[in-house]
């Protein structure tokens, strides 16, 4: 069991339960408890302190992974009180996955404690698919690239699609259109390029 990235704890400065980032920590078990000894930082006020977190032992939470047109079921070990959020990354069977949806008995939610979750939906995240449209006059060639999610695409950079060479002139992301600068593959919905040569 790995140490989680974050945890909900009472912050002595904020005087309420807030999300804390676990900066470093060691995980161990004792009888029916899971124990994390570590250093935590409140995401609200920035207060940093040593903290021992004691919880029940890990539970298996059903998990569905999607990649391209395939979907398969597995499970992930989480602490009952551990919070998970949409867009969090999970390492499952040595593969990076990204949470796309969380189901509880009542409904789909953006975040929940592991003990309240009935299913976590994820997509494989070792690679991401980037759609590219290359234009030449009135003709458009569509292609899909399989690249690491961190790979960046830059406006005005050359791009090769099969035997065609192009120059990127626009990038559509989840937040809008980019006409200069760059974007990471995980945020891109489509890359537009003009054919050269």
C-alpha positions as CSV (number, residue, x, y, z in Angstrom):
1,X,0.0,0.0,0.0
2,X,1.4,3.4,-1.0
3,X,1.1,6.6,1.0
4,X,-1.8,8.6,-0.4
5,X,-1.1,12.1,-2.0
6,X,-3.6,13.9,0.2
7,X,-5.8,13.4,3.3
8,X,-8.6,15.2,5.0
9,X,-7.5,16.3,8.6
10,X,-8.4,18.9,11.2
11,X,-6.1,21.8,10.7
12,X,-5.1,23.5,14.0
13,X,-4.7,26.8,12.3
14,X,-7.9,26.8,10.2
15,X,-9.7,25.1,13.0
16,X,-11.7,22.9,10.6
17,X,-11.3,19.8,8.4
18,X,-9.3,20.6,5.3
19,X,-7.4,18.8,2.6
20,X,-3.8,18.2,3.6
21,X,-1.0,17.2,1.1
22,X,1.2,14.4,2.5
23,X,4.7,15.7,1.8
24,X,6.5,12.6,3.1
25,X,5.5,9.6,5.1
26,X,5.9,5.9,5.9
27,X,3.1,3.4,5.8
28,X,2.8,0.4,8.2
29,X,0.1,-1.8,9.6
30,X,-0.6,-2.9,13.1
31,X,-3.4,-5.5,13.7
32,X,-6.4,-4.0,12.1
33,X,-5.0,-0.5,11.6
34,X,-3.2,1.2,8.8
35,X,-0.8,3.8,10.1
36,X,0.9,6.7,8.3
37,X,3.7,8.6,10.0
38,X,4.5,11.7,8.0
39,X,4.6,15.4,7.4
40,X,1.4,17.0,6.2
41,X,0.7,20.5,4.8
42,X,-2.7,22.2,4.9
43,X,-3.8,23.2,1.4
44,X,-5.9,26.1,2.8
45,X,-3.3,27.9,5.0
46,X,0.0,26.2,4.3
47,X,0.6,25.0,7.9
48,X,3.1,22.1,7.9
49,X,3.4,19.7,10.8
50,X,4.3,16.1,11.7
51,X,1.2,13.8,11.9
52,X,0.4,10.2,12.7
53,X,-2.8,9.1,10.9
54,X,-4.5,5.9,12.1
55,X,-7.2,4.3,10.0
56,X,-8.7,0.9,9.4
57,X,-6.8,-1.4,7.1
58,X,-7.1,-1.0,3.4
59,X,-10.2,-2.0,1.5
60,X,-10.6,-3.2,-2.1
61,X,-12.6,-0.7,-4.2
62,X,-14.0,-1.9,-7.6
63,X,-12.4,-0.1,-10.5
64,X,-13.1,0.1,-14.2
65,X,-10.3,1.0,-16.7
66,X,-10.9,2.2,-20.2
67,X,-8.4,2.4,-23.1
68,X,-9.4,3.1,-26.7
69,X,-12.4,0.7,-27.2
70,X,-11.6,-1.7,-24.4
71,X,-12.9,-1.7,-20.9
72,X,-12.0,-4.1,-18.0
73,X,-12.7,-4.5,-14.3
74,X,-10.2,-4.7,-11.5
75,X,-9.9,-3.2,-8.0
76,X,-7.6,-0.9,-6.1
77,X,-6.6,-1.0,-2.4
78,X,-7.4,2.3,-0.5
79,X,-7.8,3.3,3.1
80,X,-11.5,3.6,4.1
81,X,-11.1,7.3,5.1
82,X,-9.0,8.2,2.0
83,X,-10.5,10.7,-0.3
84,X,-10.3,10.3,-4.0
85,X,-11.2,12.9,-6.6
86,X,-12.0,13.1,-10.3
87,X,-8.8,13.7,-12.2
88,X,-6.6,12.1,-9.5
89,X,-4.1,9.6,-10.9
90,X,-3.9,6.0,-9.6
91,X,-1.2,3.4,-10.2
92,X,-3.0,0.2,-11.1
93,X,-1.2,-3.0,-12.1
94,X,1.9,-0.9,-12.9
95,X,-0.1,1.3,-15.3
96,X,-1.0,5.0,-14.8
97,X,-4.7,5.7,-14.8
98,X,-6.7,8.9,-14.3
99,X,-10.1,9.0,-12.5
100,X,-12.9,10.1,-14.8
101,X,-15.9,9.3,-12.6
102,X,-16.7,8.2,-9.0
103,X,-19.9,6.3,-8.1
104,X,-21.5,6.0,-4.7
105,X,-24.7,4.2,-3.8
106,X,-26.6,7.5,-4.1
107,X,-25.1,9.1,-7.3
108,X,-22.0,10.1,-9.2
109,X,-19.8,12.6,-7.4
110,X,-16.6,14.6,-7.9
111,X,-14.9,13.2,-4.8
112,X,-15.7,10.7,-2.0
113,X,-14.2,8.6,0.8
114,X,-13.1,5.2,-0.4
115,X,-15.5,3.5,2.0
116,X,-18.4,5.3,0.3
117,X,-17.4,4.4,-3.2
118,X,-19.1,1.6,-5.2
119,X,-17.1,2.0,-8.4
120,X,-14.2,4.2,-9.6
121,X,-14.1,4.8,-13.4
122,X,-10.7,5.5,-14.9
123,X,-8.9,5.7,-18.2
124,X,-5.4,4.4,-18.9
125,X,-3.0,7.3,-18.7
126,X,0.4,5.9,-19.8
127,X,-0.5,7.3,-23.2
128,X,-3.1,9.7,-24.4
129,X,-4.7,10.0,-27.8
130,X,-4.3,13.3,-29.7
131,X,-6.5,14.0,-32.7
132,X,-4.7,15.9,-35.5
133,X,-6.3,17.5,-38.6
134,X,-3.9,18.4,-41.4
135,X,-5.3,20.8,-44.1
136,X,-4.1,21.3,-47.7
137,X,-6.5,23.5,-49.6
138,X,-10.0,22.0,-49.2
139,X,-8.6,18.5,-48.2
140,X,-8.2,17.4,-44.6
141,X,-6.4,14.4,-43.4
142,X,-7.4,13.2,-39.9
143,X,-5.0,11.2,-37.7
144,X,-4.7,10.1,-34.1
145,X,-1.3,10.2,-32.3
146,X,-0.6,8.0,-29.2
147,X,1.8,10.0,-27.0
148,X,2.7,10.5,-23.3
149,X,0.2,12.8,-21.5
150,X,3.0,15.2,-20.6
151,X,4.2,15.7,-24.2
152,X,3.8,19.3,-25.4
153,X,2.7,20.5,-28.8
154,X,3.7,24.0,-29.9
155,X,2.0,26.4,-32.3
156,X,4.4,26.9,-35.4
157,X,6.2,23.6,-34.7
158,X,6.5,21.0,-37.6
159,X,4.5,17.8,-37.3
160,X,4.7,14.6,-39.3
161,X,1.5,12.6,-39.9
162,X,2.5,9.4,-41.9
163,X,4.1,10.6,-45.1
164,X,2.7,14.2,-44.7
165,X,4.6,17.1,-43.2
166,X,2.7,20.0,-41.6
167,X,3.1,23.1,-39.4
168,X,0.8,23.4,-36.4
169,X,-1.2,26.7,-36.5
170,X,-3.8,26.1,-33.9
171,X,-4.4,23.9,-30.9
172,X,-7.8,23.2,-29.3
173,X,-7.8,22.4,-25.6
174,X,-10.4,21.7,-23.0
175,X,-10.1,25.4,-22.0
176,X,-10.2,27.0,-25.5
177,X,-8.2,27.7,-28.6
178,X,-4.4,28.4,-28.6
179,X,-2.9,30.4,-31.5
180,X,0.5,30.8,-29.8
181,X,2.3,28.9,-27.2
182,X,1.9,25.3,-26.3
183,X,-0.3,22.7,-24.6
184,X,0.2,19.3,-23.0
185,X,-1.3,16.3,-24.8
186,X,-3.6,15.5,-21.9
187,X,-5.3,18.8,-22.3
188,X,-5.6,18.8,-26.1
189,X,-8.8,17.9,-27.9
190,X,-7.4,18.6,-31.4
191,X,-4.3,19.9,-33.2
192,X,-4.7,21.7,-36.5
193,X,-1.9,21.9,-39.0
194,X,-1.3,23.1,-42.5
195,X,0.4,20.7,-45.0
196,X,3.8,21.8,-46.4
197,X,5.7,20.6,-49.4
